[in-house]
Amino acid sequence: MRVDRLLYFLRFARSRSLAAGIVDSGQLRRNGERISRSSQPMGPGDVLTIPLGRQVRLVELLALPTRRGPPEEARSCYRMLDPHGHIDLAAEKTQSPRGHADP
């Protein structure tokens, strides 16, 4: 299945053209390698790194969806690999060595 169609069916993009835009940005990865074409095929067992705004999602494909169904159906086709469901890098607070939060 094409990666743009997959992102649309799994509800990571609201339209197929927005899914193609995610691919064209050059930040989407499959098994650690950058995806450069929307027509690149995906299959079960592939691990995708998906940038969505300020979040990055790491998902493993369990099965290929047959349609863009309800969210529960879409979630049954993948497994989130990151512990919190997303990584919001900009929202993380870092602490200085003295225990005070940095501004």
N, CA, C and O atoms as a GROMACS GRO file, in nm:
protein
  412
    1MET      N    1   0.084  -0.117   0.000
    1MET     CA    2   0.000   0.000   0.000
    1MET      C    3   0.089   0.124   0.000
    1MET      O    4   0.191   0.128   0.069
    2ARG      N    5   0.050   0.223  -0.076
    2ARG     CA    6   0.125   0.349  -0.083
    2ARG      C    7   0.125   0.417   0.054
    2ARG      O    8   0.029   0.408   0.130
    3VAL      N    9   0.234   0.486   0.084
    3VAL     CA   10   0.248   0.546   0.216
    3VAL      C   11   0.148   0.661   0.237
    3VAL      O   12   0.098   0.678   0.348
    4ASP      N   13   0.118   0.740   0.134
    4ASP     CA   14   0.022   0.849   0.151
    4ASP      C   15  -0.118   0.794   0.179
    4ASP      O   16  -0.192   0.848   0.261
    5ARG      N   17  -0.154   0.689   0.111
    5ARG     CA   18  -0.284   0.626   0.133
    5ARG      C   19  -0.290   0.563   0.273
    5ARG      O   20  -0.393   0.569   0.340
    6LEU      N   21  -0.180   0.504   0.316
    6LEU     CA   22  -0.173   0.443   0.449
    6LEU      C   23  -0.193   0.548   0.558
    6LEU      O   24  -0.270   0.526   0.651
    7LEU      N   25  -0.123   0.661   0.548
    7LEU     CA   26  -0.137   0.768   0.649
    7LEU      C   27  -0.280   0.820   0.654
    7LEU      O   28  -0.331   0.853   0.761
    8TYR      N   29  -0.345   0.827   0.539
    8TYR     CA   30  -0.484   0.872   0.533
    8TYR      C   31  -0.577   0.767   0.595
    8TYR      O   32  -0.664   0.803   0.675
    9PHE      N   33  -0.560   0.641   0.560
    9PHE     CA   34  -0.645   0.534   0.615
    9PHE      C   35  -0.626   0.519   0.766
    9PHE      O   36  -0.722   0.489   0.837
   10LEU      N   37  -0.503   0.538   0.816
   10LEU     CA   38  -0.477   0.523   0.959
   10LEU      C   39  -0.510   0.650   1.038
   10LEU      O   40  -0.490   0.654   1.160
   11ARG      N   41  -0.560   0.752   0.970
   11ARG     CA   42  -0.604   0.877   1.031
   11ARG      C   43  -0.491   0.961   1.090
   11ARG      O   44  -0.513   1.035   1.186
   12PHE      N   45  -0.372   0.950   1.033
   12PHE     CA   46  -0.263   1.040   1.071
   12PHE      C   47  -0.269   1.167   0.988
   12PHE      O   48  -0.200   1.265   1.020
   13ALA      N   49  -0.350   1.168   0.881
   13ALA     CA   50  -0.370   1.286   0.797
   13ALA      C   51  -0.518   1.294   0.762
   13ALA      O   52  -0.584   1.191   0.743
   14ARG      N   53  -0.571   1.415   0.753
   14ARG     CA   54  -0.714   1.433   0.726
   14ARG      C   55  -0.749   1.413   0.579
   14ARG      O   56  -0.864   1.384   0.546
   15SER      N   57  -0.651   1.427   0.491
   15SER     CA   58  -0.674   1.403   0.349
   15SER      C   59  -0.551   1.337   0.289
   15SER      O   60  -0.443   1.338   0.348
   16ARG      N   61  -0.570   1.281   0.172
   16ARG     CA   62  -0.458   1.214   0.108
   16ARG      C   63  -0.354   1.316   0.061
   16ARG      O   64  -0.234   1.286   0.061
   17SER      N   65  -0.397   1.435   0.022
   17SER     CA   66  -0.301   1.538  -0.020
   17SER      C   67  -0.219   1.587   0.100
   17SER      O   68  -0.101   1.617   0.084
   18LEU      N   69  -0.279   1.595   0.218
   18LEU     CA   70  -0.202   1.631   0.338
   18LEU      C   71  -0.104   1.519   0.373
   18LEU      O   72   0.007   1.547   0.419
   19ALA      N   73  -0.143   1.395   0.351
   19ALA     CA   74  -0.054   1.282   0.374
   19ALA      C   75   0.065   1.289   0.279
   19ALA      O   76   0.179   1.262   0.318
   20ALA      N   77   0.040   1.324   0.153
   20ALA     CA   78   0.148   1.338   0.056
   20ALA      C   79   0.241   1.453   0.097
   20ALA      O   80   0.362   1.446   0.073
   21GLY      N   81   0.185   1.558   0.159
   21GLY     CA   82   0.267   1.668   0.208
   21GLY      C   83   0.361   1.625   0.320
   21GLY      O   84   0.474   1.674   0.327
   22ILE      N   85   0.315   1.535   0.406
   22ILE     CA   86   0.401   1.482   0.513
   22ILE      C   87   0.519   1.408   0.451
   22ILE      O   88   0.632   1.421   0.497
   23VAL      N   89   0.491   1.330   0.347
   23VAL     CA   90   0.597   1.255   0.280
   23VAL      C   91   0.692   1.351   0.210
   23VAL      O   92   0.814   1.335   0.218
   24ASP      N   93   0.638   1.451   0.140
   24ASP     CA   94   0.720   1.546   0.066
   24ASP      C   95   0.808   1.631   0.156
   24ASP      O   96   0.909   1.685   0.111
   25SER      N   97   0.771   1.644   0.284
   25SER     CA   98   0.853   1.723   0.376
   25SER      C   99   0.989   1.658   0.401
   25SER      O  100   1.082   1.725   0.445
   26GLY      N  101   0.999   1.528   0.372
   26GLY     CA  102   1.126   1.457   0.387
   26GLY      C  103   1.157   1.413   0.528
   26GLY      O  104   1.269   1.370   0.556
   27GLN      N  105   1.060   1.421   0.619
   27GLN     CA  106   1.086   1.384   0.758
   27GLN      C  107   1.027   1.250   0.798
   27GLN      O  108   1.057   1.200   0.906
   28LEU      N  109   0.945   1.190   0.713
   28LEU     CA  110   0.885   1.060   0.742
   28LEU      C  111   0.989   0.951   0.720
   28LEU      O  112   1.062   0.954   0.621
   29ARG      N  113   0.995   0.856   0.811
   29ARG     CA  114   1.093   0.746   0.800
   29ARG      C  115   1.024   0.612   0.815
   29ARG      O  116   0.928   0.596   0.890
   30ARG      N  117   1.077   0.514   0.740
   30ARG     CA  118   1.034   0.374   0.752
   30ARG      C  119   1.154   0.292   0.790
   30ARG      O  120   1.254   0.289   0.717
   31ASN      N  121   1.146   0.226   0.904
   31ASN     CA  122   1.257   0.145   0.955
   31ASN      C  123   1.387   0.225   0.960
   31ASN      O  124   1.495   0.172   0.933
   32GLY      N  125   1.376   0.352   0.997
   32GLY     CA  126   1.493   0.438   1.013
   32GLY      C  127   1.543   0.504   0.887
   32GLY      O  128   1.634   0.586   0.893
   33GLU      N  129   1.486   0.472   0.771
   33GLU     CA  130   1.530   0.530   0.644
   33GLU      C  131   1.426   0.629   0.593
   33GLU      O  132   1.306   0.602   0.599
   34ARG      N  133   1.474   0.743   0.544
   34ARG     CA  134   1.387   0.848   0.496
   34ARG      C  135   1.305   0.802   0.375
   34ARG      O  136   1.357   0.735   0.286
   35ILE      N  137   1.178   0.839   0.373
   35ILE     CA  138   1.090   0.808   0.261
   35ILE      C  139   1.084   0.931   0.171
   35ILE      O  140   1.053   1.040   0.218
   36SER      N  141   1.112   0.913   0.044
   36SER     CA  142   1.117   1.028  -0.047
   36SER      C  143   1.000   1.032  -0.145
   36SER      O  144   0.978   1.136  -0.208
   37ARG      N  145   0.924   0.923  -0.160
   37ARG     CA  146   0.814   0.919  -0.256
   37ARG      C  147   0.685   0.871  -0.189
   37ARG      O  148   0.688   0.780  -0.106
   38SER      N  149   0.574   0.931  -0.226
   38SER     CA  150   0.444   0.889  -0.174
   38SER      C  151   0.406   0.751  -0.223
   38SER      O  152   0.324   0.683  -0.161
   39SER      N  153   0.464   0.709  -0.334
   39SER     CA  154   0.428   0.580  -0.392
   39SER      C  155   0.504   0.464  -0.331
   39SER      O  156   0.484   0.349  -0.371
   40GLN      N  157   0.592   0.492  -0.237
   40GLN     CA  158   0.671   0.385  -0.176
   40GLN      C  159   0.579   0.289  -0.100
   40GLN      O  160   0.496   0.334  -0.020
   41PRO      N  161   0.593   0.158  -0.123
   41PRO     CA  162   0.502   0.062  -0.059
   41PRO      C  163   0.535   0.039   0.088
   41PRO      O  164   0.651   0.043   0.130
   42MET      N  165   0.430   0.013   0.167
   42MET     CA  166   0.442  -0.018   0.309
   42MET      C  167   0.384  -0.157   0.332
   42MET      O  168   0.303  -0.206   0.253
   43GLY      N  169   0.425  -0.220   0.441
   43GLY     CA  170   0.372  -0.351   0.474
   43GLY      C  171   0.374  -0.376   0.623
   43GLY      O  172   0.438  -0.302   0.698
   44PRO      N  173   0.305  -0.481   0.668
   44PRO     CA  174   0.306  -0.516   0.810
   44PRO      C  175   0.449  -0.540   0.859
   44PRO      O  176   0.531  -0.598   0.788
   45GLY      N  177   0.476  -0.495   0.980
   45GLY     CA  178   0.610  -0.509   1.038
   45GLY      C  179   0.696  -0.386   1.020
   45GLY      O  180   0.797  -0.373   1.089
   46ASP      N  181   0.658  -0.295   0.930
   46ASP     CA  182   0.735  -0.171   0.912
   46ASP      C  183   0.715  -0.080   1.033
   46ASP      O  184   0.605  -0.074   1.090
   47VAL      N  185   0.820  -0.010   1.072
   47VAL     CA  186   0.814   0.087   1.181
   47VAL      C  187   0.825   0.225   1.119
   47VAL      O  188   0.922   0.255   1.050
   48LEU      N  189   0.724   0.310   1.144
   48LEU     CA  190   0.720   0.444   1.087
   48LEU      C  191   0.746   0.548   1.194
   48LEU      O  192   0.694   0.539   1.305
   49THR      N  193   0.826   0.647   1.159
   49THR     CA  194   0.847   0.765   1.242
   49THR      C  195   0.774   0.878   1.173
   49THR      O  196   0.813   0.921   1.064
   50ILE      N  197   0.666   0.926   1.235
   50ILE     CA  198   0.576   1.021   1.170
   50ILE      C  199   0.580   1.154   1.243
   50ILE      O  200   0.541   1.162   1.360
   51PRO      N  201   0.626   1.262   1.176
   51PRO     CA  202   0.621   1.394   1.238
   51PRO      C  203   0.484   1.456   1.217
   51PRO      O  204   0.436   1.465   1.103
   52LEU      N  205   0.420   1.498   1.324
   52LEU     CA  206   0.289   1.561   1.316
   52LEU      C  207   0.293   1.690   1.396
   52LEU      O  208   0.271   1.690   1.517
   53GLY      N  209   0.320   1.800   1.329
   53GLY     CA  210   0.333   1.928   1.398
   53GLY      C  211   0.453   1.926   1.490
   53GLY      O  212   0.566   1.904   1.445
   54ARG      N  213   0.430   1.949   1.620
   54ARG     CA  214   0.538   1.947   1.718
   54ARG      C  215   0.555   1.810   1.782
   54ARG      O  216   0.638   1.792   1.871
   55GLN      N  217   0.478   1.713   1.737
   55GLN     CA  218   0.485   1.577   1.792
   55GLN      C  219   0.551   1.483   1.693
   55GLN      O  220   0.548   1.506   1.572
   56VAL      N  221   0.609   1.378   1.745
   56VAL     CA  222   0.666   1.272   1.663
   56VAL      C  223   0.606   1.142   1.713
   56VAL      O  224   0.612   1.112   1.833
   57ARG      N  225   0.548   1.064   1.622
   57ARG     CA  226   0.489   0.936   1.662
   57ARG      C  227   0.569   0.823   1.600
   57ARG      O  228   0.607   0.828   1.483
   58LEU      N  229   0.593   0.722   1.679
   58LEU     CA  230   0.665   0.603   1.637
   58LEU      C  231   0.566   0.487   1.643
   58LEU      O  232   0.521   0.449   1.751
   59VAL      N  233   0.532   0.430   1.526
   59VAL     CA  234   0.431   0.326   1.520
   59VAL      C  235   0.481   0.205   1.441
   59VAL      O  236   0.560   0.219   1.347
   60GLU      N  237   0.434   0.088   1.479
   60GLU     CA  238   0.463  -0.035   1.406
   60GLU      C  239   0.334  -0.080   1.338
   60GLU      O  240   0.229  -0.089   1.402
   61LEU      N  241   0.342  -0.108   1.208
   61LEU     CA  242   0.225  -0.155   1.134
   61LEU      C  243   0.200  -0.301   1.167
   61LEU      O  244   0.290  -0.385   1.154
   62LEU      N  245   0.079  -0.332   1.208
   62LEU     CA  246   0.040  -0.470   1.236
   62LEU      C  247  -0.033  -0.532   1.118
   62LEU      O  248  -0.017  -0.651   1.090
   63ALA      N  249  -0.112  -0.451   1.049
   63ALA     CA  250  -0.188  -0.496   0.933
   63ALA      C  251  -0.216  -0.376   0.844
   63ALA      O  252  -0.212  -0.262   0.890
   64LEU      N  253  -0.244  -0.401   0.718
   64LEU     CA  254  -0.279  -0.294   0.626
   64LEU      C  255  -0.430  -0.273   0.630
   64LEU      O  256  -0.506  -0.370   0.616
   65PRO      N  257  -0.476  -0.149   0.647
   65PRO     CA  258  -0.619  -0.124   0.650
   65PRO      C  259  -0.679  -0.139   0.509
   65PRO      O  260  -0.610  -0.117   0.410
   66THR      N  261  -0.805  -0.176   0.503
   66THR     CA  262  -0.872  -0.191   0.374
   66THR      C  263  -0.952  -0.066   0.337
   66THR      O  264  -0.991  -0.049   0.222
   67ARG      N  265  -0.976   0.020   0.436
   67ARG     CA  266  -1.053   0.143   0.411
   67ARG      C  267  -1.021   0.244   0.520
   67ARG      O  268  -0.953   0.212   0.618
   68ARG      N  269  -1.072   0.366   0.503
   68ARG     CA  270  -1.062   0.467   0.609
   68ARG      C  271  -1.187   0.452   0.695
   68ARG      O  272  -1.289   0.516   0.670
   69GLY      N  273  -1.177   0.370   0.793
   69GLY     CA  274  -1.290   0.341   0.880
   69GLY      C  275  -1.287   0.427   1.005
   69GLY      O  276  -1.218   0.529   1.009
   70PRO      N  277  -1.362   0.387   1.106
   70PRO     CA  278  -1.363   0.461   1.232
   70PRO      C  279  -1.227   0.453   1.302
   70PRO      O  280  -1.147   0.365   1.271
   71PRO      N  281  -1.201   0.544   1.395
   71PRO     CA  282  -1.071   0.546   1.463
   71PRO      C  283  -1.034   0.414   1.529
   71PRO      O  284  -0.917   0.376   1.529
   72GLU      N  285  -1.130   0.343   1.586
   72GLU     CA  286  -1.100   0.215   1.652
   72GLU      C  287  -1.046   0.114   1.551
   72GLU      O  288  -0.954   0.039   1.581
   73GLU      N  289  -1.104   0.113   1.432
   73GLU     CA  290  -1.058   0.023   1.327
   73GLU      C  291  -0.918   0.060   1.281
   73GLU      O  292  -0.834  -0.028   1.258
   74ALA      N  293  -0.891   0.189   1.270
   74ALA     CA  294  -0.758   0.235   1.229
   74ALA      C  295  -0.654   0.197   1.334
   74ALA      O  296  -0.545   0.151   1.300
   75ARG      N  297  -0.687   0.216   1.463
   75ARG     CA  298  -0.591   0.185   1.570
   75ARG      C  299  -0.560   0.036   1.580
   75ARG      O  300  -0.455  -0.001   1.632
   76SER      N  301  -0.650  -0.048   1.531
   76SER     CA  302  -0.624  -0.192   1.536
   76SER      C  303  -0.518  -0.235   1.434
   76SER      O  304  -0.471  -0.348   1.438
   77CYS      N  305  -0.481  -0.146   1.343
   77CYS     CA  306  -0.384  -0.179   1.238
   77CYS      C  307  -0.241  -0.139   1.275
   77CYS      O  308  -0.148  -0.173   1.202
   78TYR      N  309  -0.222  -0.068   1.386
   78TYR     CA  310  -0.087  -0.029   1.426
   78TYR      C  311  -0.073  -0.033   1.578
   78TYR      O  312  -0.171  -0.040   1.652
   79ARG      N  313   0.053  -0.029   1.621
   79ARG     CA  314   0.085  -0.028   1.764
   79ARG      C  315   0.180   0.087   1.789
   79ARG      O  316   0.281   0.101   1.720
   80MET      N  317   0.148   0.170   1.888
   80MET     CA  318   0.235   0.282   1.925
   80MET      C  319   0.357   0.227   1.997
   80MET      O  320   0.344   0.146   2.088
   81LEU      N  321   0.476   0.270   1.956
   81LEU     CA  322   0.599   0.222   2.018
   81LEU      C  323   0.654   0.319   2.122
   81LEU      O  324   0.729   0.278   2.210
   82ASP      N  325   0.620   0.447   2.112
   82ASP     CA  326   0.667   0.542   2.211
   82ASP      C  327   0.577   0.532   2.335
   82ASP      O  328   0.456   0.512   2.321
   83PRO      N  329   0.634   0.545   2.454
   83PRO     CA  330   0.562   0.513   2.577
   83PRO      C  331   0.440   0.601   2.606
   83PRO      O  332   0.345   0.553   2.668
   84HIS      N  333   0.440   0.724   2.563
   84HIS     CA  334   0.331   0.815   2.598
   84HIS      C  335   0.236   0.839   2.481
   84HIS      O  336   0.145   0.920   2.493
   85GLY      N  337   0.255   0.771   2.370
   85GLY     CA  338   0.169   0.792   2.255
   85GLY      C  339   0.218   0.905   2.166
   85GLY      O  340   0.181   0.911   2.049
   86HIS      N  341   0.299   0.994   2.219
   86HIS     CA  342   0.360   1.100   2.140
   86HIS      C  343   0.479   1.157   2.216
   86HIS      O  344   0.490   1.140   2.338
   87ILE      N  345   0.564   1.224   2.144
   87ILE     CA  346   0.678   1.291   2.205
   87ILE      C  347   0.668   1.438   2.168
   87ILE      O  348   0.681   1.473   2.051
   88ASP      N  349   0.645   1.523   2.265
   88ASP     CA  350   0.634   1.665   2.241
   88ASP      C  351   0.763   1.730   2.288
   88ASP      O  352   0.776   1.768   2.404
   89LEU      N  353   0.858   1.742   2.197
   89LEU     CA  354   0.992   1.788   2.233
   89LEU      C  355   0.992   1.931   2.286
   89LEU      O  356   1.070   1.962   2.376
   90ALA      N  357   0.909   2.017   2.232
   90ALA     CA  358   0.911   2.157   2.272
   90ALA      C  359   0.851   2.177   2.411
   90ALA      O  360   0.881   2.277   2.477
   91ALA      N  361   0.768   2.086   2.457
   91ALA     CA  362   0.702   2.103   2.586
   91ALA      C  363   0.782   2.046   2.703
   91ALA      O  364   0.747   2.069   2.819
   92GLU      N  365   0.889   1.973   2.673
   92GLU     CA  366   0.968   1.914   2.780
   92GLU      C  367   1.041   2.022   2.858
   92GLU      O  368   1.098   2.114   2.800
   93LYS      N  369   1.039   2.009   2.990
   93LYS     CA  370   1.113   2.102   3.074
   93LYS      C  371   1.242   2.035   3.115
   93LYS      O  372   1.244   1.919   3.157
   94THR      N  373   1.348   2.108   3.103
   94THR     CA  374   1.478   2.054   3.144
   94THR      C  375   1.515   2.114   3.278
   94THR      O  376   1.473   2.224   3.312
   95GLN      N  377   1.594   2.041   3.352
   95GLN     CA  378   1.639   2.093   3.480
   95GLN      C  379   1.789   2.115   3.476
   95GLN      O  380   1.864   2.039   3.414
   96SER      N  381   1.829   2.221   3.543
   96SER     CA  382   1.972   2.249   3.553
   96SER      C  383   2.032   2.156   3.659
   96SER      O  384   1.958   2.096   3.737
   97PRO      N  385   2.164   2.143   3.663
   97PRO     CA  386   2.226   2.055   3.761
   97PRO      C  387   2.195   2.092   3.906
   97PRO      O  388   2.205   2.007   3.994
   98ARG      N  389   2.157   2.217   3.933
   98ARG     CA  390   2.128   2.260   4.070
   98ARG      C  391   1.985   2.229   4.112
   98ARG      O  392   1.947   2.256   4.226
   99GLY      N  393   1.904   2.172   4.021
   99GLY     CA  394   1.768   2.136   4.057
   99GLY      C  395   1.664   2.241   4.024
   99GLY      O  396   1.546   2.220   4.049
  100HIS      N  397   1.705   2.354   3.969
  100HIS     CA  398   1.610   2.458   3.932
  100HIS      C  399   1.570   2.440   3.786
  100HIS      O  400   1.653   2.405   3.703
  101ALA      N  401   1.444   2.464   3.757
  101ALA     CA  402   1.397   2.453   3.618
  101ALA      C  403   1.453   2.569   3.537
  101ALA      O  404   1.453   2.683   3.583
  102ASP      N  405   1.500   2.539   3.418
  102ASP     CA  406   1.548   2.644   3.329
  102ASP      C  407   1.430   2.722   3.274
  102ASP      O  408   1.323   2.665   3.255
  103PRO      N  409   1.447   2.851   3.246
  103PRO     CA  410   1.336   2.932   3.194
  103PRO      C  411   1.299   2.893   3.054
  103PRO      O  412   1.208   2.951   2.995
   0.00000   0.00000   0.00000
